[in-house]
Amino acid sequence: MSVGYLFRIVSEKGRVLDKAVNYSVMYERLRYYLSLLGIYEGETPHSFRSGCAVTMALSGAAENVDQAMKHIGWFGRTSAEYYSRIHTLVDAGSIALRLSQVANGSENIETVFKEQADYSSLVHVFNKE
């Protein structure tokens, strides 16, 4: 599976099909996994795209909207600017500083991360053969 869709439909027999997954399938799968982990708070695939763009801007991984568009897969510049909010993050340094201060205040942040990042209970999408 080196070419084609990143996310694909799996047949009832467990065979991976060369078909794109639609939004409702992605939404239901995301909601299922986040609920299983006990961290579902209404997230959607759409909010993940926006969150990714904002994170890229705050972290310096994207210096402009074009870089975010390329990574996330947005084709329209207007939509990318609106949803990523990169143009409103003019003082990203102060926001990043505040976020790091919150993280520094938690002595057990590593333990919390490891507890939340345990994916061993998730159902495997592809058969292991």
Disulfide bonds with the S-S distance in Angstrom:
none
